[in-house]
Amino acid sequence: MRLTGHAIGLYLSGQKSGMSDSSISITVQLHGGPLDGQTTPVTLTDEDPWVALPNDGCAFPGGSSIYAPDTNGRWVWQDDQPAQTP
């Protein structure tokens, strides 16, 4: 029995919307933090997926909230980070 497709779908916890040789684009629902319940598109290109999303509800003015998949594939809030200065 080959479960590769099922395991990837569970891990990504999203809808696959496109695919290239080196990345997968999905839409994920965010859990916890200031963006709880919202969805966002994510392009996965490595084995340590995460996303930093700028938002007004962040603990730092102009900063971003970091979300990453947990062991069950749900994209959960990890932390807020200050805005990057150029």
N, C-alpha and C positions, 0 to 999 in steps of 0.2 A: 504494500500500500504506500503510495507516494503522497505526502501531506504538505509538500513545499508551498503550493499556492494557498492552502488554508492557513498555514503558519504565518506567511507573510501578511495575509489579509488581517489576521487577528492582531499581529504586532503593530501594523500601521494604523489600525482602527480608523479607517477612513474610506472614502470612495476613490478608487483609482480613476483619474481623469485623463492621464496621458502617460506615455512612457518613451524613453529614449535609451540609448545604449548605456548611459551612465547615471540616470536619475529617474525617479518616479515622482509624479505630481499627484497629490491627494488633497482632499478637503477634510479637515479634522474639526471636531467639536472640542472646545476648551473647557476644562473643569477646574474650578477654584479660582482664586485671585480676582483681579478687577475685570477680567474679560469672561467670567464664568458664563457658560451657555452659548457664547458666540461661536461662529465657525470661521475658519481661515484656511486659505490654500497654503500648502506646504510642499516644497520640492525637496525630496530626500536625495542626498548625494553621497553620504558616507554612513558608517556604521554607528555613529553617535548623533542621532537626529535631535535637534532642538530648534527653537525659533524665539527670537527676541522681537516683540511687537510694541512699537511706540503707542502710547495711549495716555489720555488725560487722567485716568484713574490710578496711574502708577504712583508709588510712594515718593518718587523723585520728579519734580517739575521737568517736563520734556523728556523723561526717561522711558524705559521699556520694561515690559513684563516678560519673563522667560518662561516658556512652556516646553515640556518634553514628555515623551511617552513613558508611562510607568510599565511595570512588568506585565500588566494585563492589556497594554496597548492604548489605554486612555491617555490623552494629552492633558497633563495636569500642571498647574502653576508651580514653579520652582522658587522664584525670587523676582524682585524688581532690581533694575540697575540704573544708575544715573545716566544722563544724556552724554554721548560721546562728544568731546570737543575736537574740532578739526586741527 
